[in-house]
């Protein structure tokens, strides 16, 4: 199945999701891991579309999601940069583009290592909170934790280990 | 907002719906009205996409659907023919194309007046039942009613009034 850029934009406008989660992770310098991901979920009858998208981006993993739903998931930072380049060159037409722009900013910040300091991570969490997200409560909790840390520590965030 | 054919195909692969309902209607010759429709539903934040699709097909009505959901609905037979021409020239890539092909057959049959006889309507209902439909029970009931009529009447169906 050959996909054209415009088809991919239209399909992702409908079915794609840019998602950022922040999970506790004691081995990370600030105690949290930032996990941006681009996901497309489909019923198993359209599994071949997920594989075509995987080939299109030359990135990602297709796996079972839930029941008869499957998903293409792109998490690798270098792959997400490719995805961001694509949707910068071929912009989404729905309001999903607003989410995408915030997602791209977070991917860029991660490339710059901003997620490795508490202040930087706080910026990431605040940006993720502006996205259309289902894990608002969790992000708000992380935000409160980080605000407490940032408030009572040197600006560099070096002492957060 | 300018839409390209490929974007429209991708978006409809994700968000479009080809739907056929059959409702009791005493004024119709066989007692039922066939209502094929092409529908795209969106959150109100993407209302402008629905209007762009309406301009693209130069057809349809945009109206509130449910809560914060809006829809573009195309029902007029001449408009549905245009929609079918478009998706014949620019095929859908998901399994929705299987539904579309059945939908197109029903639109063509209606153009030929096949829905005006019980036998023809039975063919339409049986084809609609092969589609990914949410009103299966209702269609099955209509099918049983029509089968009883067709079984006990002349083949032409002329006596069904």
Interface residues (C-beta under 8 A of the other chain):
Chain A: X1 X3 X4 X5 X6 X7 X8 X9 X10 X11 X12 X13 X14 X15 X42 X43 X45 X46 X49 X52 X93 X94 X95
Chain B: X1 X3 X4 X5 X6 X7 X8 X9 X10 X11 X12 X13 X14 X15 X42 X43 X45 X46 X49 X52 X93 X94 X95
